[in-house]
Amino acid sequence: MKDDLRCLVVLTIITFHEARQRKVLLLAFFLGLLFLALFAWGFRAAVVETTDLPPTVQRIQINALTLAGLYVVNFLAAVTAVALPVDTLSGDMTSGVIHTLLTKPVQRTAIVVGKWLGFLVLVTLYLCFLGGGVLLVARLTAGYTPPNTLEGLGAMWLGGMVLLTMTIAGGTRLSTLANGVVVFGLYGIAFIGGWMERIGAALGNTTVRNLGIVSSLLVPTEAMWQYAAARWQPPLLLQVGLGPFASAAVPSPLMLGWAVGCVVVNLFLAAWWFEHRDL
């Protein structure tokens, strides 16, 4: 048991350091810094323009600006959660690196879980870096912090974890290119489905709303963003439907449990597929 745990920790650390040296991660952090700089500049300029507005209106606009920044963070974190591990198993199998690992007394399940944990640490750090940067800009510039900050970030983190686990699972069966296309395609379906659900709820169209719900159940990434956005907005905005992120179709806390279930199922499938794959 101790040897298995030690192997898992070692594989996690190795995966973390290997991913840290990739150019895609450096580019992601560079683009993140560029985004935070542009956001800080635009946020400050927008706040200056709202100084003459009534306090309630000013607060609504600052909330909308902050959520817009966090919306971009959610997208960048989702892309990173797919781009980092997209070739971790398929690429290792193609290059033959995986055979080097399998010559050691290491279980295949430990390889999958170790790589998953290593990439999860990186995605978590990246989300904290960008999300914390947006919140810090809002706090220092306007003295504003959205309500339920940690709960919202946790929902975003869970959405990124879903994509990360799906990518690792896909890497056990698909080539690198096919894996990226499939996962990004599913992410796009979830994105469109989330908007369909919101529009259907606003218009009272049950069919459109149900189609959006089905896509959310398939890939709950957009549902996690909607849940986070709902927790970050004052209750008044949600009740009256004000603001670009207000919605009549707010996911219930049960959707968080569904997202956790998606992570567990995809991680199980990744381990099972890799264990039974002929290498």
C-alpha positions as CSV (number, residue, x, y, z in Angstrom):
1,M,0.0,0.0,0.0
2,K,2.8,2.4,0.9
3,D,4.7,1.5,-2.2
4,D,1.6,2.2,-4.4
5,L,1.1,5.6,-2.7
6,R,4.8,6.4,-3.1
7,C,4.6,5.6,-6.8
8,L,1.5,7.8,-7.2
9,V,3.1,10.7,-5.5
10,V,6.3,10.3,-7.6
11,L,4.2,10.2,-10.8
12,T,2.2,13.2,-9.8
13,I,5.4,15.2,-9.2
14,I,7.0,14.0,-12.5
15,T,3.9,15.0,-14.4
16,F,3.8,18.4,-12.8
17,H,7.4,19.1,-13.7
18,E,7.1,17.8,-17.3
19,A,4.0,19.9,-17.9
20,R,5.6,22.9,-16.3
21,Q,8.3,22.8,-18.9
22,R,6.0,22.8,-21.9
23,K,5.7,25.8,-24.0
24,V,1.9,25.7,-23.9
25,L,1.9,26.4,-20.2
26,L,4.3,29.3,-20.6
27,L,2.1,30.7,-23.4
28,A,-0.9,30.3,-21.2
29,F,0.6,32.2,-18.3
30,F,1.9,34.9,-20.7
31,L,-1.5,35.4,-22.2
32,G,-3.0,35.4,-18.7
33,L,-0.7,38.2,-17.7
34,L,-1.6,40.1,-20.8
35,F,-5.3,39.6,-20.1
36,L,-4.9,40.8,-16.5
37,A,-3.1,43.9,-17.6
38,L,-5.8,44.7,-20.2
39,F,-8.5,44.0,-17.7
40,A,-7.0,46.2,-15.1
41,W,-6.6,49.1,-17.6
42,G,-10.2,48.7,-18.9
43,F,-11.7,48.1,-15.5
44,R,-10.1,51.3,-14.1
45,A,-11.3,53.4,-17.1
46,A,-14.8,52.0,-16.7
47,V,-14.9,52.7,-13.0
48,V,-13.9,56.3,-13.6
49,E,-16.8,56.7,-15.9
50,T,-19.3,55.5,-13.3
51,T,-18.3,57.9,-10.5
52,D,-21.2,60.2,-11.3
53,L,-23.8,57.4,-11.2
54,P,-26.0,56.5,-8.2
55,P,-24.3,54.0,-5.9
56,T,-26.8,51.2,-6.8
57,V,-26.3,51.6,-10.5
58,Q,-22.5,51.9,-10.0
59,R,-22.4,48.7,-8.0
60,I,-24.4,46.9,-10.7
61,Q,-22.0,48.0,-13.4
62,I,-18.9,47.1,-11.3
63,N,-20.4,43.6,-10.7
64,A,-21.0,43.1,-14.4
65,L,-17.5,44.2,-15.2
66,T,-16.0,41.8,-12.6
67,L,-18.1,38.9,-13.9
68,A,-17.1,39.7,-17.5
69,G,-13.4,39.3,-16.4
70,L,-14.2,36.1,-14.5
71,Y,-16.0,34.8,-17.6
72,V,-12.8,35.1,-19.6
73,V,-11.0,33.4,-16.8
74,N,-13.4,30.5,-17.0
75,F,-12.8,30.2,-20.7
76,L,-9.0,30.4,-20.4
77,A,-9.0,27.8,-17.6
78,A,-11.2,25.5,-19.7
79,V,-8.8,25.7,-22.7
80,T,-5.8,25.1,-20.5
81,A,-7.5,22.1,-18.8
82,V,-7.8,20.5,-22.3
83,A,-4.5,21.7,-23.9
84,L,-2.2,20.6,-21.2
85,P,-3.1,16.9,-20.9
86,V,-4.4,16.3,-24.5
87,D,-1.3,14.3,-25.5
88,T,-0.2,13.0,-22.1
89,L,-1.2,9.4,-22.7
90,S,-1.8,9.2,-26.5
91,G,1.5,11.0,-27.1
92,D,3.4,8.8,-24.6
93,M,2.0,5.7,-26.3
94,T,2.9,7.0,-29.8
95,S,6.5,7.9,-28.8
96,G,7.0,4.7,-26.8
97,V,7.7,6.6,-23.5
98,I,4.9,4.7,-21.8
99,H,6.8,1.4,-22.3
100,T,9.6,2.8,-20.1
101,L,7.1,3.4,-17.3
102,L,5.5,0.0,-17.7
103,T,8.9,-1.7,-17.2
104,K,8.8,-0.4,-13.6
105,P,6.7,-2.0,-10.9
106,V,4.0,0.6,-11.4
107,Q,0.3,-0.2,-11.9
108,R,-1.4,1.3,-15.0
109,T,-4.1,2.9,-12.8
110,A,-1.4,4.7,-10.8
111,I,0.0,6.1,-14.1
112,V,-3.4,7.5,-15.0
113,V,-4.2,8.9,-11.5
114,G,-0.7,10.3,-11.1
115,K,-0.9,12.2,-14.4
116,W,-4.4,13.4,-13.6
117,L,-3.3,14.8,-10.2
118,G,-0.2,16.5,-11.7
119,F,-2.3,18.3,-14.3
120,L,-5.0,19.1,-11.8
121,V,-2.5,20.9,-9.6
122,L,-1.4,23.0,-12.6
123,V,-5.0,23.9,-13.7
124,T,-5.8,24.8,-10.1
125,L,-2.8,27.1,-9.8
126,Y,-3.7,28.7,-13.2
127,L,-7.3,29.3,-12.1
128,C,-6.1,30.8,-8.8
129,F,-3.7,33.0,-10.7
130,L,-6.2,34.4,-13.1
131,G,-9.3,34.4,-10.9
132,G,-7.3,35.9,-8.0
133,G,-5.9,38.5,-10.3
134,V,-9.4,39.6,-11.5
135,L,-10.7,39.8,-8.0
136,L,-7.6,41.7,-6.8
137,V,-8.1,44.3,-9.6
138,A,-11.7,44.7,-8.6
139,R,-10.8,45.1,-5.0
140,L,-8.0,47.5,-5.4
141,T,-9.7,49.6,-8.1
142,A,-13.3,49.8,-6.8
143,G,-13.1,48.2,-3.4
144,Y,-15.5,45.5,-4.6
145,T,-15.6,41.8,-4.0
146,P,-18.4,39.6,-5.3
147,P,-20.4,37.7,-2.8
148,N,-19.7,34.0,-2.3
149,T,-16.3,34.3,-3.9
150,L,-14.9,30.9,-2.9
151,E,-18.0,29.0,-3.8
152,G,-18.1,30.5,-7.3
153,L,-14.4,29.8,-7.9
154,G,-15.0,26.3,-6.6
155,A,-17.7,25.8,-9.2
156,M,-15.4,27.1,-12.0
157,W,-12.6,24.8,-10.7
158,L,-15.0,21.8,-10.9
159,G,-15.9,22.7,-14.5
160,G,-12.2,22.7,-15.4
161,M,-11.8,19.4,-13.6
162,V,-14.5,17.8,-15.7
163,L,-12.7,18.8,-18.9
164,L,-9.4,17.7,-17.6
165,T,-10.7,14.3,-16.7
166,M,-12.5,13.9,-20.0
167,T,-9.3,14.7,-21.9
168,I,-7.3,12.2,-19.9
169,A,-10.0,9.5,-20.6
170,G,-10.0,10.4,-24.3
171,G,-6.2,10.0,-24.4
172,T,-6.5,6.4,-23.6
173,R,-8.6,5.6,-26.7
174,L,-8.0,8.4,-29.2
175,S,-5.0,10.0,-30.9
176,T,-3.9,13.4,-29.7
177,L,-5.6,15.3,-32.5
178,A,-8.9,13.4,-32.3
179,N,-8.9,13.7,-28.5
180,G,-8.6,17.5,-28.7
181,V,-11.3,17.8,-31.4
182,V,-13.7,15.6,-29.4
183,V,-13.3,17.3,-26.1
184,F,-13.4,20.8,-27.5
185,G,-16.4,19.8,-29.5
186,L,-18.2,18.6,-26.4
187,Y,-17.2,21.8,-24.6
188,G,-18.7,23.8,-27.5
189,I,-22.0,21.8,-27.3
190,A,-22.2,22.5,-23.6
191,F,-21.6,26.2,-24.2
192,I,-24.3,26.5,-26.8
193,G,-26.6,24.3,-24.7
194,G,-26.2,26.6,-21.7
195,W,-27.3,29.6,-23.7
196,M,-30.2,27.6,-25.1
197,E,-31.3,26.7,-21.6
198,R,-31.1,30.4,-20.5
199,I,-33.0,31.6,-23.6
200,G,-35.6,28.9,-23.4
201,A,-36.2,29.7,-19.7
202,A,-36.5,33.4,-20.4
203,L,-38.9,32.9,-23.3
204,G,-40.9,30.1,-21.7
205,N,-39.9,27.6,-24.4
206,T,-39.8,24.2,-22.8
207,T,-38.3,22.4,-25.8
208,V,-35.3,24.7,-26.1
209,R,-34.8,24.7,-22.3
210,N,-34.8,20.9,-22.2
211,L,-32.3,20.7,-25.0
212,G,-30.0,22.9,-23.0
213,I,-30.5,20.8,-19.9
214,V,-29.5,17.6,-21.8
215,S,-26.3,19.2,-23.0
216,S,-25.6,20.4,-19.4
217,L,-26.0,16.8,-18.2
218,L,-23.7,15.5,-20.9
219,V,-20.9,18.0,-20.1
220,P,-21.7,20.2,-17.1
221,T,-19.0,22.8,-17.7
222,E,-21.3,25.7,-18.7
223,A,-23.7,24.8,-15.9
224,M,-20.8,25.2,-13.5
225,W,-20.2,28.7,-14.9
226,Q,-23.9,29.6,-14.6
227,Y,-23.9,28.4,-11.0
228,A,-20.8,30.5,-10.2
229,A,-22.2,33.6,-11.9
230,A,-25.5,33.2,-9.9
231,R,-23.6,33.0,-6.6
232,W,-21.5,36.1,-7.5
233,Q,-24.5,38.3,-8.2
234,P,-26.7,40.1,-5.6
235,P,-30.1,38.4,-5.2
236,L,-31.9,41.4,-6.6
237,L,-30.2,41.2,-9.9
238,L,-31.2,37.5,-10.3
239,Q,-34.8,38.2,-9.3
240,V,-35.3,41.0,-11.8
241,G,-33.1,39.5,-14.5
242,L,-30.8,42.5,-14.7
243,G,-27.2,42.2,-16.0
244,P,-25.7,40.1,-18.8
245,F,-25.1,37.1,-16.5
246,A,-28.5,37.0,-14.9
247,S,-30.6,34.0,-15.8
248,A,-34.0,32.5,-15.1
249,A,-32.4,29.1,-15.3
250,V,-29.9,28.9,-12.4
251,P,-28.5,25.4,-11.9
252,S,-29.4,23.8,-8.5
253,P,-26.7,22.6,-6.1
254,L,-27.5,19.1,-7.3
255,M,-25.7,20.0,-10.5
256,L,-22.5,20.2,-8.5
257,G,-22.9,16.6,-7.4
258,W,-23.6,15.7,-11.0
259,A,-20.3,17.3,-12.1
260,V,-18.4,15.4,-9.4
261,G,-20.0,12.3,-10.7
262,C,-18.8,13.1,-14.2
263,V,-15.3,13.5,-12.9
264,V,-15.4,10.1,-11.0
265,V,-16.9,8.3,-14.0
266,N,-14.4,9.7,-16.5
267,L,-11.5,8.9,-14.2
268,F,-12.7,5.4,-13.7
269,L,-13.1,4.9,-17.5
270,A,-9.6,6.3,-18.1
271,A,-8.1,3.9,-15.7
272,W,-10.2,0.9,-17.0
273,W,-9.5,1.7,-20.7
274,F,-5.8,2.2,-20.1
275,E,-5.6,-1.0,-18.0
276,H,-7.2,-3.1,-20.7
277,R,-5.5,-1.5,-23.7
278,D,-3.0,-3.6,-25.6
279,L,0.3,-1.7,-25.6
